[in-house]
Amino acid sequence: MTIQTVDQIEVKGKRVFIRVDLNAPLNEKNEITDDTRIVQSLPTIRSIIERGGRSILASHLGRPKGKRDPKYSLAPVVERLSRLLGRNVVLRKRLHRGKGAKTDRRNESRRGASSGESEVSSGRGEK
């Protein structure tokens, strides 16, 4: 399979699964202190939206060590991303590797991408 950039794939009318690094630092009030990684993801997300695709984002916040912890919620990131995009971003249940699962990101992405018709990995907004 040939690897293509996001601009090379046809996205109109398709769901595009994007693995993106939105791991933003938070303060003690659960407020984002640096949105650099969020901002860097915007070109990829906007490219898909502007060309008629629907973005399905997968990310994480922090390292929860296999346990649910509200301090690792992506809610503040979703709020900031919604504001930056000027549109509603919906947070769905997380994709989670089970305890002891391998950290093979390509296989992890493929499991999550089953709801998408294309897959994009964009850690820092590469287009």
TALINLIN-V384471 format. One record per pair of residues at least 12 apart in sequence whose C-alpha atoms are under 10 Angstrom apart, sorted by the first residue. I is the first residue (numbers start at 0). J is the second residue. D is the distance in Angstrom with one decimal. If there is no record, write none. Layout:
# TALINLIN-V384471
i=I j=J d=D
i=I j=J d=D
This chain:
# TALINLIN-V384471
i=2 j=119 d=9.8
i=3 j=119 d=9.0
i=3 j=126 d=9.9
i=4 j=43 d=9.8
i=4 j=119 d=8.1
i=4 j=120 d=9.4
i=4 j=121 d=9.8
i=4 j=125 d=8.4
i=4 j=126 d=6.2
i=5 j=17 d=9.9
i=5 j=43 d=7.1
i=5 j=44 d=9.5
i=5 j=46 d=7.8
i=5 j=47 d=7.7
i=5 j=117 d=9.5
i=5 j=118 d=9.0
i=5 j=119 d=6.7
i=5 j=120 d=9.0
i=5 j=121 d=9.1
i=5 j=125 d=8.6
i=5 j=126 d=5.8
i=6 j=43 d=8.6
i=6 j=46 d=7.4
i=6 j=47 d=8.3
i=6 j=50 d=9.3
i=6 j=126 d=6.7
i=7 j=126 d=9.5
i=8 j=47 d=9.4
i=8 j=117 d=8.2
i=8 j=118 d=9.8
i=8 j=119 d=9.7
i=9 j=47 d=9.1
i=9 j=50 d=8.3
i=9 j=51 d=9.3
i=9 j=52 d=8.5
i=9 j=117 d=8.9
i=10 j=46 d=9.3
i=10 j=47 d=6.4
i=10 j=48 d=8.6
i=10 j=49 d=9.6
i=10 j=50 d=6.5
i=10 j=51 d=6.4
i=10 j=52 d=4.8
i=10 j=53 d=7.9
i=10 j=54 d=9.5
i=10 j=116 d=8.7
i=10 j=117 d=7.8
i=11 j=47 d=8.0
i=11 j=48 d=8.6
i=11 j=49 d=9.0
i=11 j=50 d=5.8
i=11 j=51 d=4.3
i=11 j=52 d=4.7
i=11 j=53 d=8.2
i=12 j=48 d=9.9
i=12 j=50 d=8.8
i=12 j=51 d=5.8
i=12 j=52 d=5.3
i=12 j=53 d=7.3
i=12 j=116 d=9.8
i=13 j=47 d=9.3
i=13 j=50 d=9.9
i=13 j=51 d=7.7
i=13 j=52 d=5.1
i=13 j=53 d=6.1
i=13 j=54 d=8.7
i=13 j=115 d=7.4
i=13 j=116 d=6.1
i=13 j=117 d=7.6
i=14 j=47 d=9.2
i=14 j=48 d=10.0
i=14 j=51 d=9.5
i=14 j=52 d=6.0
i=14 j=53 d=4.7
i=14 j=54 d=6.0
i=14 j=55 d=6.8
i=14 j=112 d=9.1
i=14 j=113 d=10.0
i=14 j=114 d=7.4
i=14 j=115 d=4.6
i=14 j=116 d=5.4
i=14 j=117 d=6.8
i=14 j=118 d=8.9
i=15 j=44 d=9.5
i=15 j=47 d=7.7
i=15 j=48 d=9.6
i=15 j=52 d=6.7
i=15 j=53 d=5.9
i=15 j=54 d=5.0
i=15 j=55 d=5.8
i=15 j=56 d=8.3
i=15 j=112 d=7.9
i=15 j=114 d=8.4
i=15 j=115 d=5.0
i=15 j=116 d=5.8
i=15 j=117 d=4.8
i=15 j=118 d=5.8
i=15 j=119 d=7.1
i=16 j=53 d=8.6
i=16 j=54 d=6.1
i=16 j=55 d=4.6
i=16 j=56 d=6.0
i=16 j=57 d=7.4
i=16 j=108 d=8.1
i=16 j=109 d=9.0
i=16 j=111 d=7.5
i=16 j=112 d=5.3
i=16 j=113 d=8.4
i=16 j=114 d=7.5
i=16 j=115 d=5.1
i=16 j=116 d=7.4
i=16 j=117 d=6.1
i=16 j=118 d=4.8
i=16 j=119 d=6.1
i=16 j=120 d=8.4
i=17 j=40 d=9.9
i=17 j=43 d=8.7
i=17 j=44 d=8.2
i=17 j=47 d=9.9
i=17 j=54 d=6.8
i=17 j=55 d=5.9
i=17 j=56 d=4.8
i=17 j=57 d=6.1
i=17 j=58 d=8.7
i=17 j=108 d=8.4
i=17 j=111 d=9.4
i=17 j=112 d=8.2
i=17 j=115 d=8.9
i=17 j=117 d=8.5
i=17 j=118 d=5.9
i=17 j=119 d=4.6
i=17 j=120 d=5.6
i=17 j=121 d=6.7
i=17 j=122 d=9.2
i=18 j=55 d=8.5
i=18 j=56 d=6.0
i=18 j=57 d=4.8
i=18 j=58 d=6.1
i=18 j=59 d=9.6
i=18 j=104 d=9.1
i=18 j=105 d=9.8
i=18 j=107 d=9.7
i=18 j=108 d=7.0
i=18 j=111 d=9.2
i=18 j=112 d=9.2
i=18 j=118 d=8.0
i=18 j=119 d=6.4
i=18 j=120 d=4.8
i=18 j=121 d=6.0
i=18 j=122 d=7.0
i=19 j=36 d=8.9
i=19 j=37 d=8.8
i=19 j=39 d=9.6
i=19 j=40 d=6.8
i=19 j=43 d=9.4
i=19 j=44 d=9.5
i=19 j=55 d=10.0
i=19 j=56 d=6.7
i=19 j=57 d=6.1
i=19 j=58 d=5.6
i=19 j=59 d=8.7
i=19 j=119 d=8.5
i=19 j=120 d=6.3
i=19 j=121 d=5.0
i=19 j=122 d=4.7
i=19 j=123 d=7.3
i=19 j=124 d=8.0
i=20 j=36 d=6.5
i=20 j=37 d=7.6
i=20 j=39 d=9.0
i=20 j=40 d=7.6
i=20 j=56 d=9.6
i=20 j=57 d=8.3
i=20 j=58 d=5.9
i=20 j=59 d=7.4
i=20 j=60 d=8.7
i=20 j=120 d=9.1
i=20 j=121 d=7.2
i=20 j=122 d=4.6
i=20 j=123 d=6.6
i=20 j=124 d=8.7
i=21 j=34 d=8.4
i=21 j=35 d=8.8
i=21 j=36 d=5.6
i=21 j=37 d=5.3
i=21 j=38 d=9.0
i=21 j=39 d=9.0
i=21 j=40 d=7.7
i=21 j=56 d=9.6
i=21 j=57 d=8.8
i=21 j=58 d=6.0
i=21 j=59 d=6.8
i=21 j=60 d=7.0
i=21 j=61 d=9.8
i=21 j=73 d=8.5
i=21 j=76 d=7.1
i=21 j=77 d=9.4
i=21 j=80 d=9.3
i=21 j=122 d=8.0
i=21 j=123 d=8.8
i=22 j=34 d=8.9
i=22 j=35 d=9.6
i=22 j=36 d=7.0
i=22 j=37 d=8.0
i=22 j=58 d=7.4
i=22 j=59 d=6.1
i=22 j=60 d=4.7
i=22 j=61 d=6.5
i=22 j=62 d=9.7
i=22 j=71 d=9.5
i=22 j=73 d=8.6
i=22 j=76 d=8.3
i=22 j=122 d=9.9
i=23 j=35 d=7.6
i=23 j=36 d=6.6
i=23 j=37 d=7.3
i=23 j=59 d=9.4
i=23 j=60 d=6.9
i=23 j=61 d=8.3
i=23 j=73 d=9.2
i=23 j=75 d=9.2
i=23 j=76 d=7.3
i=24 j=36 d=9.7
i=24 j=60 d=8.4
i=24 j=61 d=8.3
i=24 j=76 d=9.8
i=25 j=60 d=9.5
i=25 j=61 d=9.6
i=25 j=70 d=8.8
i=25 j=71 d=9.3
i=25 j=75 d=8.6
i=25 j=76 d=9.6
i=26 j=70 d=10.0
i=27 j=70 d=9.1
i=28 j=70 d=9.5
i=29 j=69 d=9.5
i=29 j=70 d=7.0
i=29 j=71 d=9.0
i=29 j=72 d=9.1
i=29 j=74 d=9.4
i=29 j=75 d=7.2
i=30 j=74 d=10.0
i=30 j=75 d=6.6
i=30 j=76 d=9.0
i=30 j=79 d=9.8
i=31 j=75 d=6.8
i=31 j=76 d=7.4
i=31 j=79 d=8.3
i=34 j=76 d=8.4
i=34 j=79 d=8.1
i=34 j=80 d=9.2
i=35 j=123 d=9.1
i=36 j=122 d=8.1
i=36 j=123 d=6.4
i=36 j=124 d=8.1
i=37 j=76 d=7.6
i=37 j=77 d=9.5
i=37 j=79 d=8.1
i=37 j=80 d=6.8
i=37 j=83 d=8.9
i=37 j=122 d=9.8
i=37 j=123 d=8.4
i=37 j=124 d=8.7
i=38 j=79 d=9.4
i=38 j=80 d=8.1
i=38 j=83 d=7.8
i=38 j=84 d=9.6
i=38 j=123 d=8.8
i=38 j=124 d=8.1
i=39 j=121 d=9.2
i=39 j=122 d=8.4
i=39 j=123 d=5.4
i=39 j=124 d=4.6
i=39 j=125 d=8.1
i=40 j=80 d=9.4
i=40 j=121 d=7.0
i=40 j=122 d=7.2
i=40 j=123 d=5.8
i=40 j=124 d=4.1
i=40 j=125 d=7.7
i=40 j=126 d=9.2
i=41 j=80 d=8.4
i=41 j=83 d=8.2
i=41 j=84 d=7.6
i=41 j=121 d=10.0
i=41 j=123 d=9.2
i=41 j=124 d=6.5
i=41 j=125 d=9.6
i=41 j=126 d=9.8
i=42 j=121 d=9.8
i=42 j=123 d=9.6
i=42 j=124 d=6.0
i=42 j=125 d=7.7
i=42 j=126 d=6.8
i=43 j=119 d=8.9
i=43 j=120 d=9.5
i=43 j=121 d=7.2
i=43 j=122 d=9.9
i=43 j=123 d=9.2
i=43 j=124 d=5.7
i=43 j=125 d=6.8
i=43 j=126 d=5.5
i=44 j=56 d=8.7
i=44 j=84 d=8.8
i=44 j=119 d=10.0
i=44 j=121 d=9.2
i=44 j=124 d=8.4
i=44 j=126 d=9.3
i=45 j=84 d=7.7
i=46 j=126 d=8.2
i=48 j=84 d=10.0
i=52 j=117 d=10.0
i=53 j=115 d=8.9
i=53 j=116 d=9.9
i=54 j=88 d=9.7
i=54 j=115 d=8.5
i=54 j=117 d=9.8
i=54 j=118 d=9.8
i=54 j=119 d=9.7
i=55 j=88 d=9.7
i=55 j=89 d=9.4
i=55 j=90 d=9.9
i=55 j=91 d=9.7
i=55 j=111 d=9.3
i=55 j=112 d=8.4
i=55 j=114 d=8.2
i=55 j=115 d=7.2
i=55 j=117 d=10.0
i=55 j=118 d=9.3
i=55 j=119 d=9.8
i=56 j=88 d=9.6
i=56 j=89 d=9.6
i=56 j=90 d=9.1
i=56 j=91 d=9.6
i=56 j=111 d=9.6
i=56 j=112 d=9.6
i=56 j=119 d=9.5
i=56 j=120 d=9.8
i=56 j=121 d=10.0
i=57 j=90 d=9.7
i=57 j=91 d=9.5
i=57 j=93 d=7.9
i=57 j=94 d=7.5
i=57 j=108 d=8.3
i=57 j=111 d=7.9
i=57 j=112 d=9.2
i=57 j=120 d=9.5
i=58 j=73 d=8.3
i=58 j=93 d=8.4
i=58 j=94 d=8.6
i=58 j=122 d=9.4
i=59 j=71 d=7.9
i=59 j=72 d=8.3
i=59 j=73 d=7.0
i=59 j=76 d=9.9
i=59 j=93 d=8.3
i=59 j=94 d=9.0
i=59 j=95 d=9.4
i=60 j=72 d=6.7
i=60 j=73 d=6.2
i=60 j=74 d=9.8
i=60 j=76 d=8.8
i=61 j=73 d=9.6
i=64 j=98 d=8.8
i=65 j=95 d=8.6
i=65 j=96 d=8.5
i=65 j=97 d=7.7
i=65 j=98 d=6.3
i=65 j=99 d=9.2
i=66 j=98 d=9.4
i=72 j=90 d=9.9
i=72 j=93 d=9.7
i=73 j=90 d=7.7
i=73 j=91 d=9.9
i=73 j=93 d=9.4
i=74 j=89 d=9.5
i=74 j=90 d=7.3
i=76 j=88 d=9.8
i=76 j=90 d=9.7
i=77 j=89 d=7.3
i=77 j=90 d=6.8
i=78 j=90 d=9.6
i=93 j=111 d=9.7
i=94 j=107 d=8.6
i=94 j=108 d=9.3
i=94 j=110 d=8.7
i=94 j=111 d=6.8
i=95 j=107 d=8.7
i=95 j=111 d=9.4
i=104 j=120 d=9.7
i=105 j=118 d=9.9
i=105 j=120 d=9.2
i=108 j=120 d=8.5
